Amino acid sequence: MTEVMSTNLDDLARSLEVGFNRALGFTLQEASATRVSATLELSNEHQQPFGLVHGGLYCAVVETLASVGGALAWTGPGRTVVGVNNNTDFIRGVAGGRLFAEALPIHSGRTQQLWDVVITDPNGKLIAQGTVRLANLES
């Protein structure tokens, strides 16, 4: 992930609206070194051939939110984070609609971070859950 220097939510959200992230259908709601949250608006464009949201979308959202939080926790000149492991479990299939995602740090150390991300439906039911390990890099 590229360096994220701005803590202004609007600026940060705009910086994420490029390339693959644009296709994911999420809107950043909150972003800090201790919590990142987003809403997801999912449609048939996010489905796999059997009519459910593709699991790869959940992996990408998990990775993105953890990386945003990690970058905000490891900020400064020449500092960046990169994902080195993403383990996402798919709990409940959905065809689309609005979902909610929240990323929280489990560990934030000098060389690495571990983040937990949950994705739920409007009733609070767990849809997917993942953990991402990030490496803290300095140039």
N, CA, C and O atoms as CSV, one atom per row, in Angstrom:
chain,resi,resn,atom,element,x,y,z
A,1,MET,N,N,0.850,-1.173,0.000
A,1,MET,CA,C,0.000,0.000,0.000
A,1,MET,C,C,0.888,1.225,0.000
A,1,MET,O,O,1.935,1.254,0.647
A,2,THR,N,N,0.461,2.227,-0.727
A,2,THR,CA,C,1.222,3.461,-0.771
A,2,THR,C,C,1.049,4.217,0.536
A,2,THR,O,O,0.125,3.960,1.307
A,3,GLU,N,N,1.951,5.145,0.763
A,3,GLU,CA,C,1.914,5.932,1.984
A,3,GLU,C,C,0.606,6.715,2.099
A,3,GLU,O,O,0.188,7.367,1.142
A,4,VAL,N,N,-0.027,6.655,3.241
A,4,VAL,CA,C,-1.247,7.410,3.507
A,4,VAL,C,C,-0.887,8.451,4.554
A,4,VAL,O,O,-0.695,8.121,5.725
A,5,MET,N,N,-0.796,9.704,4.138
A,5,MET,CA,C,-0.376,10.760,5.053
A,5,MET,C,C,-1.560,11.539,5.616
A,5,MET,O,O,-1.504,12.002,6.756
A,6,SER,N,N,-2.618,11.690,4.845
A,6,SER,CA,C,-3.740,12.516,5.275
A,6,SER,C,C,-4.611,11.764,6.263
A,6,SER,O,O,-4.938,10.595,6.058
A,7,THR,N,N,-4.984,12.450,7.340
A,7,THR,CA,C,-5.941,11.873,8.271
A,7,THR,C,C,-7.324,12.475,8.062
A,7,THR,O,O,-8.268,12.119,8.767
A,8,ASN,N,N,-7.455,13.394,7.091
A,8,ASN,CA,C,-8.752,13.946,6.738
A,8,ASN,C,C,-9.541,12.851,6.023
A,8,ASN,O,O,-9.096,12.331,5.000
A,9,LEU,N,N,-10.718,12.498,6.562
A,9,LEU,CA,C,-11.488,11.380,6.030
A,9,LEU,C,C,-11.846,11.570,4.563
A,9,LEU,O,O,-11.753,10.621,3.784
A,10,ASP,N,N,-12.251,12.769,4.168
A,10,ASP,CA,C,-12.616,13.009,2.773
A,10,ASP,C,C,-11.427,12.827,1.839
A,10,ASP,O,O,-11.551,12.204,0.785
A,11,ASP,N,N,-10.268,13.372,2.227
A,11,ASP,CA,C,-9.064,13.215,1.406
A,11,ASP,C,C,-8.652,11.757,1.321
A,11,ASP,O,O,-8.295,11.262,0.252
A,12,LEU,N,N,-8.703,11.080,2.446
A,12,LEU,CA,C,-8.330,9.672,2.481
A,12,LEU,C,C,-9.276,8.841,1.618
A,12,LEU,O,O,-8.830,7.983,0.855
A,13,ALA,N,N,-10.574,9.091,1.734
A,13,ALA,CA,C,-11.559,8.361,0.926
A,13,ALA,C,C,-11.319,8.578,-0.563
A,13,ALA,O,O,-11.393,7.632,-1.346
A,14,ARG,N,N,-11.032,9.814,-0.958
A,14,ARG,CA,C,-10.754,10.105,-2.374
A,14,ARG,C,C,-9.512,9.367,-2.856
A,14,ARG,O,O,-9.476,8.883,-3.987
A,15,SER,N,N,-8.498,9.278,-2.008
A,15,SER,CA,C,-7.262,8.598,-2.413
A,15,SER,C,C,-7.484,7.106,-2.612
A,15,SER,O,O,-6.710,6.457,-3.316
A,16,LEU,N,N,-8.529,6.550,-2.002
A,16,LEU,CA,C,-8.821,5.120,-2.133
A,16,LEU,C,C,-9.722,4.806,-3.321
A,16,LEU,O,O,-9.891,3.640,-3.676
A,17,GLU,N,N,-10.299,5.826,-3.936
A,17,GLU,CA,C,-11.243,5.619,-5.041
A,17,GLU,C,C,-10.534,5.484,-6.380
A,17,GLU,O,O,-10.858,6.191,-7.334
A,18,VAL,N,N,-9.584,4.594,-6.448
A,18,VAL,CA,C,-8.843,4.368,-7.684
A,18,VAL,C,C,-8.762,2.872,-7.959
A,18,VAL,O,O,-8.868,2.052,-7.047
A,19,GLY,N,N,-8.575,2.534,-9.223
A,19,GLY,CA,C,-8.329,1.154,-9.617
A,19,GLY,C,C,-9.315,0.163,-9.042
A,19,GLY,O,O,-10.529,0.365,-9.076
A,20,PHE,N,N,-8.766,-0.904,-8.517
A,20,PHE,CA,C,-9.568,-2.012,-7.998
A,20,PHE,C,C,-10.496,-1.579,-6.868
A,20,PHE,O,O,-11.629,-2.050,-6.780
A,21,ASN,N,N,-10.019,-0.683,-6.003
A,21,ASN,CA,C,-10.846,-0.234,-4.877
A,21,ASN,C,C,-12.173,0.353,-5.345
A,21,ASN,O,O,-13.198,0.172,-4.687
A,22,ARG,N,N,-12.160,1.046,-6.461
A,22,ARG,CA,C,-13.382,1.664,-6.973
A,22,ARG,C,C,-14.462,0.608,-7.239
A,22,ARG,O,O,-15.647,0.865,-7.029
A,23,ALA,N,N,-14.055,-0.561,-7.693
A,23,ALA,CA,C,-15.001,-1.627,-8.027
A,23,ALA,C,C,-15.565,-2.335,-6.801
A,23,ALA,O,O,-16.563,-3.048,-6.907
A,24,LEU,N,N,-14.943,-2.150,-5.640
A,24,LEU,CA,C,-15.369,-2.894,-4.452
A,24,LEU,C,C,-16.704,-2.431,-3.889
A,24,LEU,O,O,-17.408,-3.224,-3.263
A,25,GLY,N,N,-17.070,-1.180,-4.091
A,25,GLY,CA,C,-18.363,-0.704,-3.612
A,25,GLY,C,C,-18.407,-0.313,-2.156
A,25,GLY,O,O,-19.463,-0.410,-1.530
A,26,PHE,N,N,-17.284,0.131,-1.589
A,26,PHE,CA,C,-17.316,0.537,-0.184
A,26,PHE,C,C,-17.124,2.039,-0.040
A,26,PHE,O,O,-16.508,2.696,-0.879
A,27,THR,N,N,-17.678,2.563,1.060
A,27,THR,CA,C,-17.514,3.967,1.417
A,27,THR,C,C,-16.917,4.025,2.810
A,27,THR,O,O,-17.481,3.477,3.758
A,28,LEU,N,N,-15.793,4.679,2.932
A,28,LEU,CA,C,-15.132,4.829,4.216
A,28,LEU,C,C,-15.987,5.692,5.131
A,28,LEU,O,O,-16.426,6.770,4.730
A,29,GLN,N,N,-16.228,5.237,6.349
A,29,GLN,CA,C,-17.010,5.989,7.328
A,29,GLN,C,C,-16.136,6.611,8.413
A,29,GLN,O,O,-16.393,7.719,8.885
A,30,GLU,N,N,-15.100,5.870,8.795
A,30,GLU,CA,C,-14.197,6.325,9.856
A,30,GLU,C,C,-12.831,5.717,9.585
A,30,GLU,O,O,-12.734,4.576,9.134
A,31,ALA,N,N,-11.781,6.470,9.856
A,31,ALA,CA,C,-10.430,5.940,9.669
A,31,ALA,C,C,-9.487,6.555,10.684
A,31,ALA,O,O,-9.305,7.771,10.726
A,32,SER,N,N,-8.888,5.697,11.504
A,32,SER,CA,C,-7.894,6.132,12.474
A,32,SER,C,C,-6.931,4.977,12.690
A,32,SER,O,O,-7.096,3.899,12.120
A,33,ALA,N,N,-5.933,5.213,13.515
A,33,ALA,CA,C,-4.958,4.178,13.831
A,33,ALA,C,C,-5.544,3.086,14.719
A,33,ALA,O,O,-4.908,2.055,14.935
A,34,THR,N,N,-6.762,3.306,15.237
A,34,THR,CA,C,-7.373,2.326,16.138
A,34,THR,C,C,-8.716,1.784,15.646
A,34,THR,O,O,-9.279,0.884,16.269
A,35,ARG,N,N,-9.236,2.317,14.540
A,35,ARG,CA,C,-10.511,1.809,14.008
A,35,ARG,C,C,-10.720,2.345,12.603
A,35,ARG,O,O,-10.527,3.530,12.331
A,36,VAL,N,N,-11.119,1.444,11.720
A,36,VAL,CA,C,-11.516,1.822,10.368
A,36,VAL,C,C,-12.862,1.165,10.110
A,36,VAL,O,O,-13.032,-0.028,10.362
A,37,SER,N,N,-13.822,1.939,9.609
A,37,SER,CA,C,-15.126,1.364,9.297
A,37,SER,C,C,-15.583,1.846,7.922
A,37,SER,O,O,-15.184,2.906,7.439
A,38,ALA,N,N,-16.432,1.024,7.317
A,38,ALA,CA,C,-16.937,1.339,5.982
A,38,ALA,C,C,-18.286,0.675,5.786
A,38,ALA,O,O,-18.618,-0.303,6.456
A,39,THR,N,N,-19.055,1.220,4.861
A,39,THR,CA,C,-20.273,0.555,4.397
A,39,THR,C,C,-19.991,0.023,2.998
A,39,THR,O,O,-19.205,0.595,2.243
A,40,LEU,N,N,-20.647,-1.075,2.675
A,40,LEU,CA,C,-20.507,-1.684,1.363
A,40,LEU,C,C,-21.880,-1.724,0.717
A,40,LEU,O,O,-22.844,-2.182,1.331
A,41,GLU,N,N,-21.976,-1.249,-0.512
A,41,GLU,CA,C,-23.202,-1.333,-1.306
A,41,GLU,C,C,-22.927,-2.331,-2.424
A,41,GLU,O,O,-22.215,-2.029,-3.382
A,42,LEU,N,N,-23.502,-3.524,-2.291
A,42,LEU,CA,C,-23.182,-4.612,-3.201
A,42,LEU,C,C,-24.356,-4.946,-4.108
A,42,LEU,O,O,-25.515,-4.929,-3.694
A,43,SER,N,N,-24.024,-5.248,-5.348
A,43,SER,CA,C,-25.043,-5.546,-6.357
A,43,SER,C,C,-24.659,-6.804,-7.116
A,43,SER,O,O,-23.714,-7.502,-6.749
A,44,ASN,N,N,-25.404,-7.085,-8.180
A,44,ASN,CA,C,-25.115,-8.277,-8.974
A,44,ASN,C,C,-23.743,-8.189,-9.641
A,44,ASN,O,O,-23.207,-9.216,-10.056
A,45,GLU,N,N,-23.163,-7.004,-9.755
A,45,GLU,CA,C,-21.813,-6.865,-10.302
A,45,GLU,C,C,-20.756,-7.478,-9.381
A,45,GLU,O,O,-19.635,-7.741,-9.815
A,46,HIS,N,N,-21.102,-7.703,-8.126
A,46,HIS,CA,C,-20.175,-8.272,-7.152
A,46,HIS,C,C,-20.396,-9.773,-6.958
A,46,HIS,O,O,-19.752,-10.385,-6.106
A,47,GLN,N,N,-21.290,-10.365,-7.731
A,47,GLN,CA,C,-21.644,-11.771,-7.544
A,47,GLN,C,C,-20.756,-12.713,-8.341
A,47,GLN,O,O,-20.239,-12.363,-9.402
A,48,GLN,N,N,-20.594,-13.909,-7.806
A,48,GLN,CA,C,-19.987,-15.005,-8.550
A,48,GLN,C,C,-21.110,-15.696,-9.344
A,48,GLN,O,O,-22.270,-15.309,-9.196
A,49,PRO,N,N,-20.812,-16.693,-10.172
A,49,PRO,CA,C,-21.833,-17.278,-11.055
A,49,PRO,C,C,-23.050,-17.890,-10.349
A,49,PRO,O,O,-24.080,-18.095,-10.991
A,50,PHE,N,N,-22.959,-18.183,-9.061
A,50,PHE,CA,C,-24.084,-18.798,-8.358
A,50,PHE,C,C,-24.971,-17.780,-7.647
A,50,PHE,O,O,-25.852,-18.154,-6.873
A,51,GLY,N,N,-24.737,-16.485,-7.911
A,51,GLY,CA,C,-25.628,-15.442,-7.397
A,51,GLY,C,C,-25.295,-14.898,-6.027
A,51,GLY,O,O,-26.081,-14.134,-5.467
A,52,LEU,N,N,-24.144,-15.272,-5.464
A,52,LEU,CA,C,-23.721,-14.749,-4.163
A,52,LEU,C,C,-22.552,-13.794,-4.357
A,52,LEU,O,O,-21.827,-13.880,-5.348
A,53,VAL,N,N,-22.373,-12.883,-3.403
A,53,VAL,CA,C,-21.224,-11.973,-3.462
A,53,VAL,C,C,-19.953,-12.820,-3.448
A,53,VAL,O,O,-19.813,-13.742,-2.645
A,54,HIS,N,N,-19.041,-12.491,-4.341
A,54,HIS,CA,C,-17.794,-13.229,-4.501
A,54,HIS,C,C,-16.919,-13.082,-3.259
A,54,HIS,O,O,-16.746,-11.976,-2.749
A,55,GLY,N,N,-16.372,-14.186,-2.777
A,55,GLY,CA,C,-15.523,-14.165,-1.589
A,55,GLY,C,C,-14.291,-13.293,-1.747
A,55,GLY,O,O,-13.784,-12.750,-0.765
A,56,GLY,N,N,-13.803,-13.154,-2.973
A,56,GLY,CA,C,-12.645,-12.308,-3.209
A,56,GLY,C,C,-12.906,-10.856,-2.846
A,56,GLY,O,O,-11.987,-10.133,-2.461
A,57,LEU,N,N,-14.154,-10.429,-2.968
A,57,LEU,CA,C,-14.516,-9.065,-2.576
A,57,LEU,C,C,-14.291,-8.887,-1.082
A,57,LEU,O,O,-13.747,-7.872,-0.647
A,58,TYR,N,N,-14.712,-9.881,-0.291
A,58,TYR,CA,C,-14.518,-9.786,1.154
A,58,TYR,C,C,-13.025,-9.740,1.494
A,58,TYR,O,O,-12.610,-8.961,2.353
A,59,CYS,N,N,-12.219,-10.570,0.824
A,59,CYS,CA,C,-10.768,-10.556,1.054
A,59,CYS,C,C,-10.184,-9.180,0.759
A,59,CYS,O,O,-9.351,-8.676,1.513
A,60,ALA,N,N,-10.619,-8.580,-0.334
A,60,ALA,CA,C,-10.092,-7.277,-0.737
A,60,ALA,C,C,-10.509,-6.181,0.238
A,60,ALA,O,O,-9.705,-5.308,0.563
A,61,VAL,N,N,-11.741,-6.214,0.705
A,61,VAL,CA,C,-12.201,-5.213,1.674
A,61,VAL,C,C,-11.445,-5.386,2.988
A,61,VAL,O,O,-11.013,-4.402,3.587
A,62,VAL,N,N,-11.283,-6.614,3.435
A,62,VAL,CA,C,-10.537,-6.898,4.668
A,62,VAL,C,C,-9.117,-6.341,4.552
A,62,VAL,O,O,-8.640,-5.653,5.455
A,63,GLU,N,N,-8.448,-6.638,3.444
A,63,GLU,CA,C,-7.075,-6.166,3.225
A,63,GLU,C,C,-7.012,-4.644,3.174
A,63,GLU,O,O,-6.117,-4.038,3.763
A,64,THR,N,N,-7.950,-4.032,2.481
A,64,THR,CA,C,-7.928,-2.577,2.317
A,64,THR,C,C,-8.142,-1.855,3.637
A,64,THR,O,O,-7.395,-0.932,3.964
A,65,LEU,N,N,-9.151,-2.262,4.402
A,65,LEU,CA,C,-9.421,-1.566,5.664
A,65,LEU,C,C,-8.285,-1.760,6.666
A,65,LEU,O,O,-7.908,-0.820,7.365
A,66,ALA,N,N,-7.741,-2.970,6.741
A,66,ALA,CA,C,-6.607,-3.201,7.637
A,66,ALA,C,C,-5.405,-2.365,7.206
A,66,ALA,O,O,-4.694,-1.820,8.051
A,67,SER,N,N,-5.176,-2.260,5.908
A,67,SER,CA,C,-4.041,-1.485,5.405
A,67,SER,C,C,-4.201,0.004,5.679
A,67,SER,O,O,-3.225,0.687,5.989
A,68,VAL,N,N,-5.410,0.507,5.569
A,68,VAL,CA,C,-5.652,1.921,5.882
A,68,VAL,C,C,-5.343,2.180,7.358
A,68,VAL,O,O,-4.617,3.118,7.687
A,69,GLY,N,N,-5.889,1.358,8.232
A,69,GLY,CA,C,-5.617,1.530,9.660
A,69,GLY,C,C,-4.143,1.376,9.985
A,69,GLY,O,O,-3.583,2.141,10.769
A,70,GLY,N,N,-3.521,0.373,9.369
A,70,GLY,CA,C,-2.098,0.148,9.602
A,70,GLY,C,C,-1.245,1.307,9.143
A,70,GLY,O,O,-0.288,1.686,9.818
A,71,ALA,N,N,-1.588,1.879,7.986
A,71,ALA,CA,C,-0.841,3.024,7.476
A,71,ALA,C,C,-0.995,4.234,8.397
A,71,ALA,O,O,-0.050,4.999,8.592
A,72,LEU,N,N,-2.181,4.400,8.957
A,72,LEU,CA,C,-2.399,5.512,9.877
A,72,LEU,C,C,-1.683,5.291,11.212
A,72,LEU,O,O,-1.313,6.249,11.891
A,73,ALA,N,N,-1.493,4.029,11.579
A,73,ALA,CA,C,-0.770,3.717,12.814
A,73,ALA,C,C,0.739,3.831,12.627
A,73,ALA,O,O,1.465,4.084,13.588
A,74,TRP,N,N,1.213,3.646,11.403
A,74,TRP,CA,C,2.649,3.663,11.106
A,74,TRP,C,C,2.934,4.791,10.124
A,74,TRP,O,O,3.443,4.557,9.028
A,75,THR,N,N,2.610,5.985,10.513
A,75,THR,CA,C,2.711,7.128,9.617
A,75,THR,C,C,4.000,7.895,9.858
A,75,THR,O,O,4.551,7.882,10.959
A,76,GLY,N,N,4.468,8.560,8.820
A,76,GLY,CA,C,5.662,9.386,8.919
A,76,GLY,C,C,6.462,9.314,7.634
A,76,GLY,O,O,6.218,8.445,6.797
A,77,PRO,N,N,7.412,10.215,7.470
A,77,PRO,CA,C,8.220,10.224,6.244
A,77,PRO,C,C,8.929,8.892,6.025
A,77,PRO,O,O,9.598,8.376,6.920
A,78,GLY,N,N,8.776,8.351,4.834
A,78,GLY,CA,C,9.438,7.109,4.477
A,78,GLY,C,C,8.822,5.853,5.051
A,78,GLY,O,O,9.373,4.764,4.886
A,79,ARG,N,N,7.694,5.982,5.721
A,79,ARG,CA,C,7.046,4.815,6.323
A,79,ARG,C,C,5.861,4.366,5.483
A,79,ARG,O,O,5.106,5.187,4.961
A,80,THR,N,N,5.711,3.072,5.360
A,80,THR,CA,C,4.568,2.486,4.681
A,80,THR,C,C,4.318,1.095,5.257
A,80,THR,O,O,5.170,0.550,5.958
A,81,VAL,N,N,3.176,0.532,4.969
A,81,VAL,CA,C,2.863,-0.841,5.381
A,81,VAL,C,C,2.511,-1.660,4.150
A,81,VAL,O,O,2.014,-1.132,3.155
A,82,VAL,N,N,2.776,-2.952,4.232
A,82,VAL,CA,C,2.369,-3.874,3.172
A,82,VAL,C,C,1.743,-5.101,3.820
A,82,VAL,O,O,2.193,-5.562,4.869
A,83,GLY,N,N,0.709,-5.620,3.190
A,83,GLY,CA,C,0.088,-6.842,3.670
A,83,GLY,C,C,0.976,-8.035,3.369
A,83,GLY,O,O,1.476,-8.176,2.253
A,84,VAL,N,N,1.174,-8.894,4.360
A,84,VAL,CA,C,1.964,-10.105,4.154
A,84,VAL,C,C,1.146,-11.373,4.388
A,84,VAL,O,O,1.590,-12.468,4.042
A,85,ASN,N,N,-0.038,-11.236,4.968
A,85,ASN,CA,C,-0.928,-12.381,5.125
A,85,ASN,C,C,-2.357,-11.881,5.287
A,85,ASN,O,O,-2.619,-10.927,6.019
A,86,ASN,N,N,-3.269,-12.538,4.596
A,86,ASN,CA,C,-4.699,-12.225,4.688
A,86,ASN,C,C,-5.413,-13.562,4.822
A,86,ASN,O,O,-5.341,-14.409,3.931
A,87,ASN,N,N,-6.096,-13.742,5.933
A,87,ASN,CA,C,-6.869,-14.965,6.154
A,87,ASN,C,C,-8.318,-14.553,6.364
A,87,ASN,O,O,-8.674,-14.066,7.437
A,88,THR,N,N,-9.146,-14.741,5.364
A,88,THR,CA,C,-10.547,-14.320,5.429
A,88,THR,C,C,-11.461,-15.543,5.353
A,88,THR,O,O,-11.328,-16.386,4.465
A,89,ASP,N,N,-12.380,-15.615,6.297
A,89,ASP,CA,C,-13.380,-16.688,6.326
A,89,ASP,C,C,-14.715,-16.147,5.864
A,89,ASP,O,O,-15.109,-15.043,6.240
A,90,PHE,N,N,-15.416,-16.924,5.043
A,90,PHE,CA,C,-16.739,-16.565,4.538
A,90,PHE,C,C,-17.759,-17.330,5.376
A,90,PHE,O,O,-17.808,-18.560,5.343
A,91,ILE,N,N,-18.562,-16.596,6.118
A,91,ILE,CA,C,-19.465,-17.210,7.089
A,91,ILE,C,C,-20.871,-17.412,6.518
A,91,ILE,O,O,-21.457,-18.485,6.657
A,92,ARG,N,N,-21.396,-16.390,5.886
A,92,ARG,CA,C,-22.788,-16.429,5.407
A,92,ARG,C,C,-22.838,-15.787,4.030
A,92,ARG,O,O,-22.311,-14.693,3.826
A,93,GLY,N,N,-23.475,-16.472,3.085
A,93,GLY,CA,C,-23.604,-15.944,1.739
A,93,GLY,C,C,-24.724,-14.923,1.623
A,93,GLY,O,O,-25.793,-15.091,2.211
A,94,VAL,N,N,-24.474,-13.868,0.864
A,94,VAL,CA,C,-25.505,-12.876,0.553
A,94,VAL,C,C,-25.424,-12.559,-0.933
A,94,VAL,O,O,-24.376,-12.708,-1.561
A,95,ALA,N,N,-26.554,-12.117,-1.483
A,95,ALA,CA,C,-26.612,-11.785,-2.909
A,95,ALA,C,C,-26.254,-10.331,-3.179
A,95,ALA,O,O,-25.881,-9.985,-4.300
A,96,GLY,N,N,-26.359,-9.490,-2.182
A,96,GLY,CA,C,-26.065,-8.069,-2.358
A,96,GLY,C,C,-26.667,-7.284,-1.225
A,96,GLY,O,O,-27.016,-7.840,-0.184
A,97,GLY,N,N,-26.791,-5.983,-1.428
A,97,GLY,CA,C,-27.345,-5.107,-0.408
A,97,GLY,C,C,-26.267,-4.377,0.357
A,97,GLY,O,O,-25.119,-4.313,-0.082
A,98,ARG,N,N,-26.629,-3.832,1.487
A,98,ARG,CA,C,-25.710,-3.045,2.308
A,98,ARG,C,C,-25.102,-3.928,3.398
A,98,ARG,O,O,-25.798,-4.662,4.100
A,99,LEU,N,N,-23.787,-3.826,3.510
A,99,LEU,CA,C,-23.058,-4.507,4.571
A,99,LEU,C,C,-22.179,-3.482,5.278
A,99,LEU,O,O,-21.957,-2.379,4.778
A,100,PHE,N,N,-21.686,-3.869,6.447
A,100,PHE,CA,C,-20.857,-2.992,7.256
A,100,PHE,C,C,-19.551,-3.704,7.573
A,100,PHE,O,O,-19.546,-4.905,7.845
A,101,ALA,N,N,-18.452,-2.973,7.541
A,101,ALA,CA,C,-17.145,-3.551,7.841
A,101,ALA,C,C,-16.448,-2.700,8.892
A,101,ALA,O,O,-16.529,-1.472,8.878
A,102,GLU,N,N,-15.757,-3.388,9.808
A,102,GLU,CA,C,-15.009,-2.700,10.852
A,102,GLU,C,C,-13.667,-3.399,11.047
A,102,GLU,O,O,-13.609,-4.621,11.183
A,103,ALA,N,N,-12.600,-2.625,11.058
A,103,ALA,CA,C,-11.246,-3.140,11.283
A,103,ALA,C,C,-10.707,-2.579,12.592
A,103,ALA,O,O,-10.775,-1.377,12.847
A,104,LEU,N,N,-10.170,-3.476,13.415
A,104,LEU,CA,C,-9.588,-3.089,14.701
A,104,LEU,C,C,-8.223,-3.738,14.852
A,104,LEU,O,O,-8.047,-4.891,14.458
A,105,PRO,N,N,-7.248,-3.022,15.418
A,105,PRO,CA,C,-5.922,-3.622,15.598
A,105,PRO,C,C,-5.919,-4.636,16.734
A,105,PRO,O,O,-6.516,-4.411,17.786
A,106,ILE,N,N,-5.247,-5.740,16.508
A,106,ILE,CA,C,-5.009,-6.736,17.555
A,106,ILE,C,C,-3.633,-6.489,18.161
A,106,ILE,O,O,-3.441,-6.599,19.372
A,107,HIS,N,N,-2.677,-6.153,17.289
A,107,HIS,CA,C,-1.298,-5.887,17.710
A,107,HIS,C,C,-0.719,-4.824,16.788
A,107,HIS,O,O,-0.880,-4.888,15.569
A,108,SER,N,N,-0.052,-3.857,17.375
A,108,SER,CA,C,0.619,-2.826,16.594
A,108,SER,C,C,2.019,-2.650,17.152
A,108,SER,O,O,2.229,-1.946,18.139
A,109,GLY,N,N,2.977,-3.304,16.498
A,109,GLY,CA,C,4.345,-3.285,16.996
A,109,GLY,C,C,5.286,-2.495,16.111
A,109,GLY,O,O,4.857,-1.771,15.214
A,110,ARG,N,N,6.577,-2.643,16.375
A,110,ARG,CA,C,7.606,-1.916,15.644
A,110,ARG,C,C,7.811,-2.469,14.235
A,110,ARG,O,O,8.106,-1.706,13.315
A,111,THR,N,N,7.661,-3.778,14.051
A,111,THR,CA,C,7.931,-4.365,12.741
A,111,THR,C,C,6.690,-4.907,12.047
A,111,THR,O,O,6.693,-5.092,10.830
A,112,GLN,N,N,5.640,-5.160,12.800
A,112,GLN,CA,C,4.433,-5.688,12.179
A,112,GLN,C,C,3.184,-5.306,12.961
A,112,GLN,O,O,3.242,-4.890,14.118
A,113,GLN,N,N,2.057,-5.464,12.283
A,113,GLN,CA,C,0.748,-5.215,12.888
A,113,GLN,C,C,-0.169,-6.382,12.531
A,113,GLN,O,O,0.031,-7.059,11.523
A,114,LEU,N,N,-1.166,-6.604,13.363
A,114,LEU,CA,C,-2.192,-7.605,13.092
A,114,LEU,C,C,-3.549,-6.939,13.299
A,114,LEU,O,O,-3.820,-6.359,14.351
A,115,TRP,N,N,-4.391,-7.034,12.281
A,115,TRP,CA,C,-5.708,-6.392,12.321
A,115,TRP,C,C,-6.809,-7.431,12.147
A,115,TRP,O,O,-6.655,-8.393,11.395
A,116,ASP,N,N,-7.917,-7.228,12.847
A,116,ASP,CA,C,-9.111,-8.067,12.727
A,116,ASP,C,C,-10.189,-7.251,12.026
A,116,ASP,O,O,-10.427,-6.094,12.375
A,117,VAL,N,N,-10.834,-7.853,11.044
A,117,VAL,CA,C,-11.882,-7.159,10.290
A,117,VAL,C,C,-13.125,-8.035,10.271
A,117,VAL,O,O,-13.049,-9.221,9.951
A,118,VAL,N,N,-14.276,-7.448,10.617
A,118,VAL,CA,C,-15.541,-8.166,10.538
A,118,VAL,C,C,-16.461,-7.449,9.553
A,118,VAL,O,O,-16.481,-6.220,9.474
A,119,ILE,N,N,-17.213,-8.242,8.814
A,119,ILE,CA,C,-18.207,-7.720,7.876
A,119,ILE,C,C,-19.546,-8.304,8.288
A,119,ILE,O,O,-19.705,-9.522,8.383
A,120,THR,N,N,-20.516,-7.416,8.535
A,120,THR,CA,C,-21.826,-7.836,9.025
A,120,THR,C,C,-22.943,-7.272,8.152
A,120,THR,O,O,-22.745,-6.328,7.387
A,121,ASP,N,N,-24.118,-7.876,8.289
A,121,ASP,CA,C,-25.293,-7.362,7.583
A,121,ASP,C,C,-26.013,-6.350,8.483
A,121,ASP,O,O,-25.593,-6.147,9.622
A,122,PRO,N,N,-27.082,-5.712,8.001
A,122,PRO,CA,C,-27.776,-4.700,8.815
A,122,PRO,C,C,-28.343,-5.234,10.133
A,122,PRO,O,O,-28.611,-4.455,11.047
A,123,ASN,N,N,-28.529,-6.556,10.240
A,123,ASN,CA,C,-29.021,-7.150,11.484
A,123,ASN,C,C,-27.894,-7.571,12.420
A,123,ASN,O,O,-28.145,-8.163,13.470
A,124,GLY,N,N,-26.657,-7.268,12.046
A,124,GLY,CA,C,-25.524,-7.624,12.873
A,124,GLY,C,C,-25.016,-9.044,12.675
A,124,GLY,O,O,-24.110,-9.479,13.387
A,125,LYS,N,N,-25.585,-9.775,11.717
A,125,LYS,CA,C,-25.131,-11.148,11.462
A,125,LYS,C,C,-23.786,-11.118,10.747
A,125,LYS,O,O,-23.566,-10.329,9.827
A,126,LEU,N,N,-22.895,-11.994,11.190
A,126,LEU,CA,C,-21.554,-12.061,10.628
A,126,LEU,C,C,-21.600,-12.652,9.218
A,126,LEU,O,O,-22.140,-13.739,9.013
A,127,ILE,N,N,-21.037,-11.937,8.257
A,127,ILE,CA,C,-20.970,-12.376,6.860
A,127,ILE,C,C,-19.579,-12.906,6.547
A,127,ILE,O,O,-19.449,-13.965,5.932
A,128,ALA,N,N,-18.542,-12.194,6.955
A,128,ALA,CA,C,-17.159,-12.613,6.745
A,128,ALA,C,C,-16.302,-12.005,7.844
A,128,ALA,O,O,-16.642,-10.978,8.432
A,129,GLN,N,N,-15.173,-12.674,8.106
A,129,GLN,CA,C,-14.246,-12.182,9.116
A,129,GLN,C,C,-12.840,-12.510,8.653
A,129,GLN,O,O,-12.582,-13.599,8.141
A,130,GLY,N,N,-11.929,-11.561,8.837
A,130,GLY,CA,C,-10.557,-11.818,8.427
A,130,GLY,C,C,-9.541,-11.171,9.327
A,130,GLY,O,O,-9.841,-10.237,10.070
A,131,THR,N,N,-8.320,-11.691,9.247
A,131,THR,CA,C,-7.196,-11.064,9.908
A,131,THR,C,C,-6.136,-10.792,8.856
A,131,THR,O,O,-5.929,-11.581,7.934
A,132,VAL,N,N,-5.473,-9.660,9.016
A,132,VAL,CA,C,-4.420,-9.258,8.092
A,132,VAL,C,C,-3.178,-8.921,8.904
A,132,VAL,O,O,-3.233,-8.151,9.863
A,133,ARG,N,N,-2.049,-9.517,8.498
A,133,ARG,CA,C,-0.767,-9.162,9.093
A,133,ARG,C,C,-0.066,-8.221,8.145
A,133,ARG,O,O,0.069,-8.507,6.955
A,134,LEU,N,N,0.382,-7.098,8.674
A,134,LEU,CA,C,1.068,-6.068,7.905
A,134,LEU,C,C,2.512,-5.960,8.358
A,134,LEU,O,O,2.814,-6.082,9.545
A,135,ALA,N,N,3.397,-5.733,7.407
A,135,ALA,CA,C,4.782,-5.424,7.741
A,135,ALA,C,C,4.951,-3.915,7.719
A,135,ALA,O,O,4.518,-3.256,6.774
A,136,ASN,N,N,5.576,-3.362,8.752
A,136,ASN,CA,C,5.893,-1.940,8.818
A,136,ASN,C,C,7.233,-1.728,8.147
A,136,ASN,O,O,8.237,-2.303,8.570
A,137,LEU,N,N,7.265,-0.900,7.095
A,137,LEU,CA,C,8.490,-0.658,6.339
A,137,LEU,C,C,8.943,0.792,6.492
A,137,LEU,O,O,8.129,1.709,6.592
A,138,GLU,N,N,10.258,0.972,6.508
A,138,GLU,CA,C,10.855,2.312,6.506
A,138,GLU,C,C,11.913,2.355,5.411
A,138,GLU,O,O,12.704,1.427,5.247
A,139,SER,N,N,11.905,3.458,4.666
A,139,SER,CA,C,12.927,3.580,3.624
A,139,SER,C,C,14.096,4.409,4.091
A,139,SER,O,O,15.048,4.613,3.337
